[in-house]
Amino acid sequence: MTVIAIEDVQELQRKLAKINKLDFQDIEWTSNGVPLVITDEDKEDWRFTGLSNTCFVESNEYGEFISQE
């Protein structure tokens, strides 16, 4: 049986809420410490999706912005 502390879930919810309160335009997203290159136009497009900042990660939308060098 897996034991999950309610407090752990509540802490995760607080962290996600904090991220979602930020303006998407003001976030520098990174993957493995490398900044993603997201144009202002792409950021503006995301803003109008109606989705939260954390949905950007949950939906794997960020994948197209990871450098393939």
C-alpha positions in Angstrom: 0.0 0.0 0.0 1.3 3.5 -0.8 1.0 6.1 1.9 0.4 9.7 0.8 0.4 12.5 3.2 -2.3 15.1 2.7 0.2 17.8 3.6 2.4 16.8 0.6 -0.5 17.2 -1.8 -1.5 20.5 -0.2 2.1 21.8 -0.6 2.1 20.8 -4.3 -1.2 22.6 -4.8 0.3 25.7 -3.2 3.3 25.6 -5.5 1.2 25.1 -8.6 -1.1 28.0 -7.5 1.9 30.2 -7.1 3.2 29.4 -10.6 -0.3 29.9 -12.1 -0.6 33.4 -10.5 2.5 34.6 -12.5 2.1 36.4 -15.8 3.1 33.9 -18.5 5.1 36.7 -20.2 7.3 37.0 -17.1 8.3 33.4 -16.8 11.6 32.1 -18.0 11.0 28.4 -18.6 14.0 26.1 -18.4 14.5 22.4 -19.1 17.5 20.7 -17.4 18.8 24.2 -16.6 18.6 25.4 -20.3 16.3 28.3 -21.0 13.6 27.6 -23.6 13.5 30.1 -26.4 9.9 31.3 -26.6 9.1 34.2 -28.8 6.9 37.1 -27.5 4.4 36.1 -30.2 4.3 32.5 -28.9 3.9 33.8 -25.4 1.0 36.0 -26.5 -0.6 33.1 -28.3 -0.4 31.0 -25.1 -1.9 33.7 -23.1 -5.1 33.6 -25.1 -5.6 29.8 -24.8 -7.3 30.2 -21.5 -5.0 27.6 -20.0 -2.9 28.0 -16.9 0.8 28.3 -16.8 1.2 24.8 -15.4 -0.9 23.5 -18.3 2.0 24.6 -20.5 4.0 21.8 -18.9 1.2 19.3 -18.3 0.2 19.4 -22.0 3.9 19.1 -23.2 3.4 22.3 -25.2 6.9 23.3 -24.1 8.5 20.4 -26.1 8.6 22.4 -29.3 10.8 25.1 -27.6 13.5 22.7 -26.3 16.7 23.3 -28.2 17.7 20.2 -30.3 21.4 21.2 -30.5 
